Amino acid sequence: MALNLPSMVDNIQPSVTDNVQSILAGLRSPMRHNTGCIFQMFQACCLMGCTKAKPPPELLRAAMQFLVGPRMSGEHEALTQRLLSCRCTTRISPPATLKPFECLDLFISHLCDILVAQLRDLRPAKFRGRKSNRAARRQPWPNCVADIGLQNGTCGDLLQSLLLWTRVSPAGAGLYTLIGSLARFWAPLGQELVTSTVVVRSMRHTLLGSAQFFEVPVPSRSADFFRRAVHSCRILWTAIHFVDAEVKIKHHH
């Protein structure tokens, strides 16, 4: 589902490289005092999205690491508060009606979309081949389990880390599309997803939170917000049923 990103590029046109570097800095060290707030990071995403340039591998790795942490619940809460509080020395003016949590929702959805796009053409468990003539940071993504967030923890840990973003109700629904794609790609995560009850509770929390925003003064925007949440949940449900069917077929044989 394509994101309808607000236009934030009327008077500022930094280069693609500048935008990538700005996003990388925010993704790698989001708690640093000189890292921009979610408005600034979202604006860089919008500007980068106006070009046809493919996201570089280091951006894909930084995005995945940003989303999975690992972080404890309290650390994640501190991070979201940091992102939602603008302390930029030069304030980036957001669209007149765009709220911080909406910027966060669109930003998370955008990160998930670029990662999902890279997983879409891969066969299950078939990582991209490494290139001998490229530096480590330039290697294709994903080329190992560490690239999909499984460098230290279990599939359950990965799932819990990703779902932390959905606590900022109703933001974070884009995570469900990424979880669904990862589950189809990596069978152990799919099996964890099928047996987990926390995912269903998380989706219910997201949909109820999104539904409340039909009350806001801009009905079209609140409707878009809810539709994005429903769309993301539907994608994850499809992935769950797909993985469940695969597991049953394997057990049958």
CORNORCOR-V629148 format. One record per pair of residues at least 12 apart in sequence whose C-alpha atoms are under 8 Angstrom apart, sorted by the first residue. I is the first residue (numbers start at 1). GAP is how many residues later the second one is. D is the distance in whole Angstrom. If there is no record, write none. Layout:
BEGIN
i/gap/d
I/GAP/D
I/GAP/D
END
This chain:
BEGIN
i/gap/d
1/227/8
1/230/8
3/103/8
3/107/8
5/41/7
5/101/8
6/40/8
6/89/7
7/39/8
7/88/8
8/35/6
8/38/7
8/39/8
8/86/7
8/87/7
9/34/8
9/37/8
9/38/6
13/34/7
14/33/8
16/31/8
16/32/6
16/35/8
16/37/8
19/25/5
19/26/7
19/28/7
19/29/6
20/24/8
20/28/7
20/39/7
22/19/7
22/22/7
23/18/6
23/21/7
23/22/7
23/36/8
24/35/6
24/38/7
26/15/7
27/35/6
27/36/6
27/38/8
27/39/5
28/34/6
28/37/8
28/38/7
30/49/7
30/53/8
31/48/7
31/51/7
34/54/8
36/47/8
36/50/8
36/51/8
36/52/6
37/45/7
37/46/5
37/47/6
37/48/6
37/49/5
37/50/7
37/51/7
38/45/5
38/46/6
38/47/8
38/48/8
38/62/7
38/65/6
38/66/6
38/69/8
39/47/8
39/53/7
39/54/8
39/55/6
39/61/7
39/64/6
40/52/6
41/66/8
42/61/6
42/62/8
42/64/8
42/65/6
45/62/7
45/65/8
55/59/8
56/82/7
57/80/7
57/81/6
57/82/6
57/83/6
57/84/6
58/79/6
58/80/6
60/54/8
60/55/7
60/81/7
61/80/7
61/86/6
63/48/6
64/51/8
64/83/7
64/84/7
64/85/7
65/84/7
67/94/8
67/95/6
67/98/8
68/81/6
68/90/6
68/93/5
68/94/5
69/92/7
70/91/6
71/90/7
73/91/7
76/88/7
80/88/8
83/21/8
84/16/5
84/17/7
84/20/8
85/15/8
101/67/8
101/70/6
102/69/7
104/67/7
104/68/8
105/65/8
105/66/4
105/67/5
105/68/7
105/69/7
108/64/6
108/66/6
108/67/7
109/63/7
109/64/7
109/65/4
109/66/7
110/64/8
112/62/6
112/63/6
112/65/7
112/66/6
113/61/8
113/64/8
113/65/7
115/63/7
116/61/7
116/62/6
116/65/6
118/23/8
119/62/7
119/63/8
119/66/7
120/61/7
122/63/8
123/62/7
124/60/7
124/61/4
124/62/6
124/63/8
125/60/6
125/61/5
125/62/8
127/15/6
127/16/5
127/17/6
128/12/6
128/13/7
128/14/6
128/15/5
128/16/8
129/14/6
130/13/7
148/34/8
155/33/7
155/34/5
155/37/7
156/33/8
156/36/6
159/20/8
159/30/8
159/34/8
162/13/7
162/17/8
163/12/7
163/36/8
163/39/7
166/36/7
166/40/7
167/35/8
167/38/8
167/39/8
169/36/7
169/37/6
169/40/5
169/41/7
170/36/5
170/37/7
170/39/5
170/40/5
170/59/8
171/35/8
173/33/7
173/55/7
173/56/5
173/59/6
173/60/7
174/54/8
174/55/7
174/58/6
175/57/8
176/56/6
176/57/6
176/59/7
176/60/6
177/55/5
177/56/7
177/58/6
177/59/6
179/57/7
180/55/7
180/56/5
180/57/8
180/58/8
180/59/5
180/60/7
181/58/7
183/56/7
183/57/8
183/60/7
184/55/7
184/58/8
184/59/7
187/56/8
190/50/7
190/53/6
191/52/7
191/53/8
191/56/8
193/47/7
194/46/6
194/49/7
194/50/6
203/30/6
206/23/7
207/19/7
207/22/6
207/23/7
210/12/8
210/15/7
210/16/5
210/19/7
211/15/6
213/12/8
213/13/8
END
